[in-house]
């Protein structure tokens, strides 16, 4: 049985060439398959946050007007209240986006954060549209 290892750059495009080179160098190890960067898996998954379940496909996103290539993930209020503030919440937001659209596209973003549903502007879109939004952003 072949074991799979994903080599990540944590969505840092400057490190993508290094990750591809590492994977290239490791390709001949028997029993192992090395993959460069997290591949897109879609948003049909759930995450436990405290005693709540976040069904990721129900998230919305909105661009952040004063942060180029920045987005907010809009969570339902009960989930938003359960999120810890700061780095843990931001890491979770990055993980959700990387899982959904893959590391390569996520590398085009510079900032991702969570927001309450009432704390955002009017340009909310379903998270299922995030891939097309990022591809269309220069």
Secondary structure, DSSP 8 states (H G I E B T S, - for coil): --EEEEE--TT-GGGHHHHHHHHHHTTT-TTEEEEES-----S--EEEETTEEEEGGG-EEEE-TTSTTEEEEEE-HHHHHHS-SSHHHHHHHHHHHHHHH-HHHHTT-SEEEEEETTSS-S--EEGGGHHHHHHH--
